[in-house]
Amino acid sequence: MKATIEQLFQMQDQSMIYNALPRTLKPGYTFGPHSHENVEICLMKEGECDIIINGENVTVRKGELLIIFSHMIHSFHVNSNRPAVFLQIHFCPESLTDINPRVNEGLTFLHYMTDRHSAYIYQPFTDQLLSCVERICQEMNNDTEMFHISLANIYIYELLFLLSREIEKSVRRKFNVDNPIVIRAIHYINQNIEYPLTLDEISQSCNVTTRYLSKIFKSYMNITVNEYILIAKIELAMNYICNSNLTVTTISSKLGFSSGQYFATVFKKYTGVTPREFKTLRNKDI
């Protein structure tokens, strides 16, 4: 028990959560496509929002939740005439992946998060789950109180158990990327995104021809390999802008863009704003 208390106390300086906050998106709002390493959870409280994941449109309505797993390409569109009001959490999965395999198999949500196949989960949410997410958002935005990070981290573990229980009880939609070659290509790209990448090199890493990889990648992901590479680069650029002191010019060069102008053009295509505009935004990830 003593070790557990000490570990929880140390959490006050080690947040597992990238952001947690209420969102209100106006009618006509659009953002993306983009991807990120964080797991994303959205609970719709009012209105509805179309969230496109790997080319598949999921309309999330009041009382429903959508969980988007790491590196899944997604975008937001509010096509109704009412605002979409929801709670959103982005949290780092790495702190939950080094767990005993028996525990991983026993906790459904944890298993989905670490199996490298799951793209999203879509289902109704309960009042208990809503309460947990509300408490996470409250603590993450309450930096005047002691232990607010530690409490938010503890609530993430509560969320893990609640989601596992509710996934087992609910009729759910779960989308998988279940082609091993596509999965291998995605992970090769993500692991080498700061280096020059070619379709030929990625194909060789998957032991297939470039033509075959192009065909099945587009079939499963609804975008080309090169488009995925650009989105992965923009994902990393967003992380650098948020979490480093690197200049936009340095980031552009580091990620292998031929010019700062081309980098800015690609960045705006996938985020809706320029890199410099993105840097000034308070809550940078949607």
Secondary structure, 3 states (H helix, E strand, C coil): CHHHHHHHHHHHHCCCEEEEEEEEECCCCEEEEECCCCEEEEEEEECEEEEEECCEEEEEECCEEEEECCCCCEEEECCCCCCEEEEEEEECHHHHCCCCHHHHHHCHHHHHHHCCCEEEEEEECCHHHHHHHHHHHHHHCCCCCCCHHHHHHHHHHHHHHHHHHHHHHCCCEEEECCCHHHHHHHHHHHHCCCCCCCHHHHHHHHCCCHHHHHHHHHHHHCCCHHHHHHHHHHHHHHHHHHHCCCCHHHHHHHCCCCCHHHHHHHHHHHHCCCHHHHHHCCCCCC
